[in-house]
């Protein structure tokens, strides 16, 4: 078990970004995500990250985690506009220090005799996992903090022809910080 507290609240990319994390509970109906994305586009709000999944095992609701740039987007305006949408059930603003944030990173790295040990070292030192392998390449998975994924992604830049994809952030309130 790590002695480092979670979540990491420093820079979320190579430069510091102040952000809002909104957890939006919505009815799981066709067009809801399109209406929310359209609202952001019409108002000129930039979405930094977006993730959607069924909420708490209920097919009736979905949870949308939206990360927005706090410096260019007034939080009250975003929340007010979202709250007007019919299918929005609840909106929670999660402060980064009061939230557990995670992302998933998948990367396929070509293997050569020259880079094989360096790739395995990168995987081991990041706490990543190998999820697929053949003689020519390896697919790696890392589930971690946004900063941890940023760091691992920068480390993979030293390898040639890496195919990489990240999910975007998901977040929940830290235990003991939920408002009743």
NORZICOR-V492347 format. One record per backbone hydrogen bond with DSSP energy under -1.0 kcal/mol. CO is the residue of the C=O (numbers start at 1). NH is the residue of the N-H. If there is no record, write none. Layout:
CO:NH
CO:NH
This chain:
18:70
20:68
21:94
22:66
23:92
24:64
25:89
25:90
26:62
27:29
29:32
31:35
32:36
33:37
34:38
35:39
36:40
37:41
38:42
39:43
40:45
49:67
51:65
53:63
55:58
60:28
61:55
62:26
63:53
64:24
65:51
66:22
67:48
67:49
68:20
74:78
75:79
76:80
77:81
78:82
79:83
82:85
85:88
87:27
90:25
92:23
95:98
96:99
98:174
100:172
102:170
103:144
104:167
105:142
106:165
107:140
108:163
109:138
112:116
115:119
116:120
117:121
118:122
119:123
120:124
121:125
122:126
123:128
129:141
132:139
136:111
137:134
138:109
139:131
139:132
140:107
141:129
142:105
144:103
145:149
146:150
147:151
148:152
149:153
150:154
151:155
152:156
155:158
156:159
163:108
165:106
170:102
172:100
174:177
